[in-house]
Amino acid sequence: MITISFGGDFCPWNLTSPEWIQSNKKAIWGDVVECFDGSDYNVINLEAPLTNYSIPIFKTGPNIKIIPESVTLLQNAKINLVTLANNHILDYGLDGLLETTRVLNKGKIEFVGAGQTYSDAIKIKYCNIKGKKIGFINVAENEWTTACEERGGANPLDFIENTYQIKTAKEVSDIVIVIIHGGHELFSYPSPRMIRLYRYFADIGASAVIGHHTHFPGGYEVYNNVPIFYSLGNLYFPPIDSLQNTKNWLEGYIVQLQISENNDIKFELFPYKNEGYCIRKLQGIEKKIFLTNLLSINKVIDNHNLLKEAWNEYLDSRTDTVTILSIPWAPVRKVARKLRFEKKIINKKHLSYMLNILRCESHRDVVLGLLKREFMNNL
């Protein structure tokens, strides 16, 4: 039997002293290191570049990075492979990504999901573990770090290209594991689109699908004998602001896949909690509560009507997105929100036009082409 353990988003952005890291190598891992010690191979998501490069790219959202000396923490936990396809890996440009890969190579840690060119970014990572060939495919939903023909970055979520990647890996591998960085932040459920896509990946050859990015632990299912985990939650990611300092942000779970000789897959979950500078495995009643909550999420995933209800509740919490698109000037938005006349100044005809642009592939091609051309120097 082969065991492979997977962790979610790893981002020790708060550890900025090389001396502290060198003298506290075991500080953050706590007893979860036992999960990695007991595996044949360990994979986590490196949520930001390992770099000292100081010039951030233009983007929406925060630019974050990790000091290169943090590679010691990966080594100490016996991490074999890090996934780089995420929405922060290019926060400090191709220079930051290049330094990251150099640091990882020097530290003898493999990586997948990003590269200096598009062809490098989309490469499948093959590993031989106890005589079995495992293919790892890592993709990220499309944001500012997406690789394209003009420059490198993260391997993009692309229905057609990802299909080719999975089919190619399936032809030459015993096991194909697809790792996706995507989903809706601070939401414990996958969207209906995500369920259809992840199940499709299973149908065309993925042996398991692993998800992260939402920063909340999400549910899982076994679909046609393929385990699908929609979000592992944060592995180690101290809150950037007080709004993120919640129970869900601080908790997550490690998945250990157990692959039999005939390639059947079972799995075990190891829930944990971030406490200060340390990750602690949940035990006893805490573990029972966590797993019970996870099963409740699974029941919603398995029920179309319940998932639709949860999705609609989430949409209700995100109505600000329409406001931002319709009223692009922040000062006006603030005044409109304060005086409660947002709906009066949002033009319904404009909203219908926006809907058609977003849902029609040909219209969307034009808008994306124009916007990408406008921001190409910053992408």
C-alpha positions as MATLAB code, in Angstrom:
seq = 'MITISFGGDFCPWNLTSPEWIQSNKKAIWGDVVECFDGSDYNVINLEAPLTNYSIPIFKTGPNIKIIPESVTLLQNAKINLVTLANNHILDYGLDGLLETTRVLNKGKIEFVGAGQTYSDAIKIKYCNIKGKKIGFINVAENEWTTACEERGGANPLDFIENTYQIKTAKEVSDIVIVIIHGGHELFSYPSPRMIRLYRYFADIGASAVIGHHTHFPGGYEVYNNVPIFYSLGNLYFPPIDSLQNTKNWLEGYIVQLQISENNDIKFELFPYKNEGYCIRKLQGIEKKIFLTNLLSINKVIDNHNLLKEAWNEYLDSRTDTVTILSIPWAPVRKVARKLRFEKKIINKKHLSYMLNILRCESHRDVVLGLLKREFMNNL';
ca = [
       0.000    0.000    0.000;
       1.063    3.577   -0.764;
       0.083    6.507    1.427;
       0.059   10.098    0.161;
      -0.904   12.959    2.480;
      -2.305   16.294    1.284;
      -2.491   19.595    3.135;
      -4.152   22.867    2.180;
      -2.861   26.432    2.011;
       0.540   26.942    3.637;
       1.467   30.612    4.042;
       3.691   31.563    7.005;
       3.704   35.207    5.939;
       4.027   36.266    9.588;
       7.392   34.530   10.064;
       9.838   37.153    8.850;
      12.896   36.405   10.953;
      15.297   33.832    9.468;
      16.852   33.430   12.910;
      13.487   32.582   14.464;
      12.768   29.999   11.775;
      16.170   28.354   12.188;
      15.793   28.129   15.958;
      12.113   27.059   15.887;
      12.051   24.571   13.029;
       9.400   22.409   14.675;
       7.364   25.232   16.153;
       4.502   25.432   13.686;
       3.908   21.752   12.934;
       3.042   20.461   16.402;
       1.711   16.921   16.356;
       0.385   17.101   12.773;
       3.926   16.288   11.686;
       3.018   12.715   12.633;
       0.630   12.628    9.654;
       3.462   13.470    7.276;
       5.951   11.200    9.031;
       3.601    8.273    8.448;
       3.200    8.857    4.698;
       5.227    7.741    1.719;
       4.758   11.103    0.015;
       3.524   14.512    1.192;
       1.928   17.322   -0.826;
       0.804   20.796    0.300;
      -0.119   24.065   -1.391;
       2.534   26.790   -1.199;
       0.200   29.791   -1.120;
       2.784   32.513   -1.814;
       6.228   32.895   -3.403;
       9.379   32.203   -1.410;
      11.130   35.440   -2.262;
      12.870   38.588   -1.080;
      11.890   40.369   -4.279;
      10.206   43.626   -3.285;
       8.238   44.849   -6.310;
       4.638   43.573   -6.261;
       2.491   43.167   -9.341;
      -0.619   45.258   -9.876;
      -3.656   43.221   -8.808;
      -6.835   43.192   -6.800;
      -6.427   41.718   -3.331;
      -3.282   41.568   -1.183;
       0.239   40.828   -2.423;
       1.839   38.331   -0.058;
       5.159   36.533    0.093;
       7.168   34.214    2.337;
      10.840   34.631    3.148;
      13.009   32.018    1.375;
      14.320   30.637    4.673;
      10.831   29.190    5.244;
      11.813   26.287    2.991;
      13.366   24.860    6.178;
       9.840   24.426    7.555;
       8.854   22.386    4.501;
      11.913   20.211    4.854;
      11.251   19.614    8.524;
       7.754   18.301    7.785;
       9.131   16.042    5.032;
       7.105   17.776    2.331;
       7.979   16.184   -1.011;
       5.887   18.260   -3.420;
       4.329   21.722   -3.281;
       1.593   22.944   -5.594;
       2.185   26.408   -7.032;
      -0.963   26.950   -9.103;
      -2.733   29.485   -6.911;
      -3.793   33.132   -6.889;
      -0.690   34.414   -5.050;
       2.284   32.616   -6.601;
       2.934   35.518   -9.001;
       2.320   38.308   -6.480;
       5.921   39.444   -6.954;
       6.130   38.713  -10.633;
       8.152   36.183  -12.576;
      11.216   37.240  -10.571;
       9.489   36.140   -7.371;
       8.413   32.882   -8.995;
      11.921   32.253  -10.313;
      13.415   32.740   -6.858;
      10.768   30.397   -5.450;
      11.676   27.578   -7.815;
      15.379   28.110   -7.163;
      14.833   27.900   -3.410;
      12.713   24.761   -3.798;
      15.267   23.102   -6.079;
      18.058   23.882   -3.637;
      15.949   22.488   -0.803;
      15.213   19.345   -2.841;
      11.460   19.934   -2.806;
       9.558   19.245   -6.009;
       6.862   21.511   -7.390;
       4.043   21.490   -9.916;
       1.545   23.978  -11.294;
       3.597   27.036  -12.289;
       6.524   28.007  -14.469;
       8.350   30.827  -16.229;
       6.506   29.991  -19.455;
       3.057   28.649  -20.218;
       4.498   25.336  -21.447;
       6.351   24.946  -18.143;
       3.278   25.864  -16.115;
       1.050   23.177  -17.637;
       3.519   20.323  -17.184;
       2.311   17.203  -15.393;
       4.451   16.039  -12.487;
       5.190   12.313  -12.497;
       6.563   10.522   -9.446;
       7.447    6.896   -8.857;
       6.392    5.778   -5.386;
       6.985    2.165   -4.403;
       6.884    1.063   -8.017;
       3.740    2.974   -8.945;
       3.708    5.927  -11.296;
       1.652    8.811   -9.922;
       0.685   11.762  -12.102;
       0.001   15.092  -10.362;
      -1.911   17.828  -12.185;
      -2.264   21.193  -10.439;
      -4.478   23.991  -11.771;
      -5.868   27.261  -10.411;
      -8.923   29.308  -11.237;
      -8.025   32.282  -13.407;
      -6.910   35.416  -11.599;
      -3.853   37.679  -11.786;
      -1.320   34.829  -11.657;
      -2.635   32.857  -14.630;
      -0.036   31.778  -17.197;
      -0.759   32.598  -20.821;
       0.998   32.544  -24.183;
       2.719   35.856  -23.431;
       4.181   34.912  -20.046;
       4.397   32.267  -17.348;
       2.593   31.885  -14.061;
       0.065   29.403  -12.683;
      -1.409   26.531  -14.676;
      -4.914   27.835  -15.468;
      -8.203   26.062  -14.979;
      -9.104   25.479  -18.613;
     -11.753   22.899  -19.473;
     -10.178   21.771  -22.747;
      -6.496   21.912  -21.762;
      -7.153   20.227  -18.412;
      -9.022   17.445  -20.219;
      -5.966   16.801  -22.365;
      -3.721   16.859  -19.295;
      -5.826   14.290  -17.432;
      -6.149   11.988  -20.440;
      -2.406   12.212  -21.125;
      -1.526   11.403  -17.522;
      -4.043    8.551  -17.429;
      -2.380    6.847  -20.378;
       0.990    6.565  -18.644;
       0.189    6.562  -14.901;
      -1.228    4.136  -12.395;
      -2.859    6.960  -10.447;
      -3.811   10.511  -11.545;
      -4.380   13.137   -8.860;
      -5.885   16.486   -9.843;
      -5.279   19.322   -7.375;
      -7.415   22.431   -7.890;
      -6.986   25.829   -6.283;
     -10.425   27.349   -6.569;
     -13.816   27.908   -5.062;
     -15.471   30.661   -3.078;
     -13.535   32.181   -0.211;
     -15.013   31.878    3.280;
     -17.722   29.502    2.023;
     -17.876   25.867    3.122;
     -19.655   24.478    0.064;
     -18.754   24.038   -3.601;
     -20.872   25.818   -6.161;
     -23.004   23.663   -8.497;
     -20.506   24.434  -11.275;
     -17.633   23.094   -9.211;
     -19.422   19.832   -8.495;
     -20.117   19.267  -12.194;
     -16.520   20.081  -13.165;
     -14.803   18.031  -10.465;
     -17.038   15.043  -11.195;
     -16.241   15.436  -14.882;
     -12.537   15.279  -14.090;
     -13.247   12.049  -12.228;
     -15.184   10.671  -15.213;
     -12.304   11.252  -17.645;
      -9.558    9.717  -15.546;
      -8.765   11.446  -12.263;
      -8.217    8.917   -9.461;
      -8.765   11.625   -6.826;
      -9.535   15.351   -6.842;
      -8.161   17.612   -4.103;
      -9.316   21.209   -3.636;
      -8.179   24.240   -1.639;
      -8.321   28.064   -1.733;
     -11.550   28.842    0.159;
      -9.709   29.108    3.522;
     -12.577   27.154    5.105;
     -12.710   23.368    5.474;
     -15.245   22.069    2.961;
     -17.000   18.801    2.327;
     -16.118   15.759    0.292;
     -17.766   12.905   -1.564;
     -16.900    9.628   -3.251;
     -18.165    9.836   -6.809;
     -17.957    6.649   -8.910;
     -15.208    5.395   -6.566;
     -13.248    8.647   -6.948;
     -12.783   10.682   -3.739;
     -13.355   14.410   -4.263;
     -12.384   16.880   -1.532;
     -13.733   20.331   -2.284;
     -11.592   22.246    0.228;
      -9.054   21.154    2.824;
      -9.017   24.603    4.453;
      -5.907   26.451    5.576;
      -2.957   24.355    6.657;
      -1.042   27.277    8.151;
      -2.210   30.754    7.211;
      -2.328   33.339   10.026;
      -5.203   35.819    9.493;
      -4.279   38.983    7.628;
      -7.048   40.962    9.325;
      -9.461   40.478   12.217;
     -12.346   39.485    9.945;
     -10.513   36.279    9.077;
      -9.835   35.299   12.673;
     -12.657   32.749   12.796;
     -12.957   29.114   13.778;
     -13.318   28.024   10.155;
     -10.243   30.010    9.076;
      -8.116   28.387   11.766;
      -9.260   24.794   11.188;
      -8.755   22.320    8.367;
      -7.892   18.726    7.644;
      -5.126   16.667    6.121;
      -6.222   13.917    3.731;
      -4.188   10.733    3.606;
      -4.913    8.651    0.515;
      -4.259    4.934    0.888;
      -3.651    3.310   -2.496;
      -3.826   -0.472   -2.705;
      -1.889   -2.764   -4.998;
      -4.803   -2.818   -7.481;
      -5.125    0.997   -7.286;
      -8.218    1.117   -5.089;
      -8.218    4.263   -2.941;
      -9.322    4.658    0.643;
      -8.641    7.679    2.805;
      -8.326    8.966    6.340;
      -8.869   12.521    7.586;
      -6.782   14.291   10.220;
      -8.472   17.498   11.408;
      -6.407   20.174   13.132;
      -6.503   23.707   14.492;
      -4.081   26.625   14.199;
      -3.177   28.036   17.607;
      -0.706   30.917   17.569;
       2.433   29.639   15.894;
       1.424   25.976   16.076;
      -0.861   23.478   14.328;
      -2.538   21.048   16.718;
      -4.363   17.848   15.778;
      -7.909   17.696   17.052;
      -8.586   14.836   19.435;
     -11.543   13.453   21.339;
     -14.695   15.565   21.369;
     -13.093   18.330   19.258;
     -12.337   15.850   16.479;
     -15.816   14.345   16.735;
     -17.469   17.769   16.417;
     -15.301   18.693   13.426;
     -16.046   15.449   11.571;
     -19.752   15.688   12.398;
     -19.850   19.200   10.919;
     -18.029   17.932    7.843;
     -20.606   15.161    7.386;
     -23.353   17.795    7.588;
     -21.679   19.665    4.725;
     -21.436   16.384    2.782;
     -25.195   15.839    3.114;
     -25.814   19.234    1.531;
     -23.398   18.439   -1.318;
     -25.252   15.188   -1.921;
     -28.659   16.887   -2.081;
     -29.231   19.170   -5.066;
     -32.006   21.168   -3.408;
     -30.071   21.734   -0.178;
     -26.989   22.782   -2.128;
     -29.092   25.178   -4.180;
     -30.388   26.729   -0.943;
     -26.860   27.096    0.454;
     -25.669   28.609   -2.833;
     -28.501   31.119   -2.909;
     -27.727   32.159    0.682;
     -24.126   32.743   -0.356;
     -25.253   34.796   -3.350;
     -27.358   36.929   -0.991;
     -24.169   37.714    0.938;
     -22.341   38.757   -2.234;
     -24.715   41.318   -3.726;
     -21.903   43.855   -3.315;
     -20.268   42.275   -6.373;
     -23.033   43.565   -8.625;
     -22.792   46.968   -6.953;
     -19.044   47.135   -7.573;
     -19.504   46.256  -11.245;
     -22.376   48.675  -11.689;
     -20.954   51.556   -9.627;
     -17.201   51.464  -10.230;
     -16.429   54.577   -8.157;
     -15.772   53.613   -4.536;
     -16.763   56.998   -2.998;
     -20.119   56.890   -4.785;
     -20.674   53.298   -3.651;
     -20.040   54.245   -0.042;
     -22.472   57.143   -0.164;
     -25.083   55.048   -1.973;
     -24.758   52.266    0.589;
     -24.945   54.677    3.506;
     -28.035   56.431    2.165;
     -29.569   53.146    0.963;
     -30.253   54.176   -2.615;
     -27.956   51.725   -4.404;
     -30.855   50.027   -6.162;
     -32.182   53.346   -7.426;
     -28.966   54.310   -9.191;
     -28.120   50.890  -10.588;
     -29.463   50.828  -14.118;
     -31.413   47.621  -14.758;
     -30.772   47.783  -18.482;
     -27.052   48.019  -17.777;
     -27.285   44.955  -15.523;
     -29.015   42.964  -18.274;
     -26.253   43.990  -20.695;
     -23.626   42.893  -18.178;
     -25.407   39.552  -17.689;
     -25.321   38.868  -21.410;
     -21.636   39.739  -21.677;
     -20.739   37.454  -18.794;
     -22.802   34.454  -19.896;
     -22.141   34.588  -23.655;
     -18.793   33.042  -24.563;
     -18.286   35.251  -27.633;
     -19.096   38.475  -25.765;
     -16.878   37.392  -22.908;
     -14.029   36.718  -25.338;
     -14.148   40.348  -26.472;
     -14.299   41.825  -22.962;
     -11.510   39.606  -21.670;
      -9.394   40.374  -24.715;
      -9.782   44.126  -24.231;
      -9.141   44.021  -20.478;
      -6.147   41.706  -20.791;
      -4.669   44.000  -23.436;
      -5.174   46.981  -21.130;
      -3.481   45.295  -18.171;
      -1.014   43.029  -19.986;
       2.026   44.803  -18.569;
       0.703   44.131  -15.057;
      -0.531   40.563  -15.542;
];
